[in-house]
Amino acid sequence: DGVVLNYCVPPEYNDHALEMLERGARRAGRRLEDLDRPQLIVCSVDHDREAAIDRTRELLCQYLAQQPHIAKASGVKVEIVQEIQSILGWPATKEQIQRAKHLVPESLIDRITASGTPDEARAKVKEYLDHGATCPILYSVGGDIKLLIDTFAPQ
């Protein structure tokens, strides 16, 4: 038994989610520790940090335009979302994404994804685990899949 934790959220988001899960588990006569809590985590790994960040920036550009609740939950300014939306159509073209992606703040990428070098990605996934996720499910945004697998393979 378990519950899937949200994605495209900072690790601290889990703290409140776990409080609510614990309350619900108690009402059902269960314990939080008995629930599996997998979490989908956007992940882009590259030895070139900027390449990893750029791939994630493209994905988040679309998310911010088409799923503004993610922007709201992540504290992105409405003006940024509106500017991205003014550039992207539906469905967004690659050219539109390339024109708008620079508007996605790197601070957002760092807060809500595990993107960067292998060490940075591992550290971010550990944050999600430290905040109550029991099993990371890595949502790759492309790049070297072998490097992604090797980054998270047991040492």
Residue pairs with C-beta under 8 A, 6 or more apart in sequence:
1 30
1 34
1 35
1 36
2 35
2 36
2 37
2 38
2 134
3 21
3 35
3 36
3 37
4 37
4 38
4 39
4 40
5 14
5 17
5 37
5 38
5 39
5 40
5 132
5 133
6 13
6 17
6 39
7 39
7 40
7 41
7 42
7 139
8 42
8 60
8 63
8 70
8 73
8 74
8 112
8 113
9 73
9 74
9 112
10 74
10 111
10 112
11 124
11 127
11 128
11 130
11 131
12 131
13 73
13 131
14 39
14 128
14 131
14 132
14 133
15 131
15 132
17 132
18 32
18 37
18 131
18 132
21 32
21 35
21 37
22 32
25 31
25 32
25 34
25 35
36 134
36 135
37 132
37 133
37 134
37 135
38 133
38 134
38 135
38 136
38 137
39 128
39 133
39 135
39 136
39 137
40 137
40 139
41 113
41 114
41 124
41 125
41 128
41 133
41 136
41 137
41 138
41 139
42 56
42 59
42 60
42 112
42 113
42 114
42 115
42 139
42 141
43 113
43 114
43 115
43 121
43 125
43 138
43 139
43 140
43 141
43 148
44 52
44 53
44 55
44 56
44 113
44 114
44 115
44 116
44 121
44 140
44 141
44 142
44 143
45 52
45 114
45 115
45 116
45 117
45 118
45 121
45 143
45 144
45 147
45 148
45 151
46 52
46 55
46 116
46 117
46 143
46 144
46 147
47 117
47 118
47 147
49 116
49 117
49 120
51 143
52 115
52 116
52 117
52 121
52 143
53 106
53 109
53 115
53 116
54 101
55 115
55 141
55 142
55 143
56 109
56 113
56 115
56 141
57 101
57 102
57 104
57 106
57 109
58 97
58 98
58 101
58 141
59 141
60 104
60 108
60 109
60 112
60 113
61 84
61 88
61 92
61 97
61 100
61 101
61 103
61 104
62 88
62 92
62 97
63 70
63 71
64 70
64 71
64 76
64 80
64 81
64 84
64 104
65 81
65 84
65 85
65 88
65 92
65 100
66 88
66 90
66 92
68 81
68 85
71 78
71 80
71 81
74 108
74 111
74 112
76 105
76 108
80 103
80 104
80 105
83 100
83 103
84 100
84 103
84 104
87 96
87 99
87 100
88 96
88 97
88 100
89 96
109 115
110 116
110 124
113 124
114 120
114 121
114 122
114 124
114 125
114 128
114 136
114 138
115 121
115 124
115 141
116 124
118 147
118 150
118 151
121 148
121 151
121 152
122 151
122 152
125 136
125 138
125 152
128 136
129 136
136 152
138 148
138 152
140 148
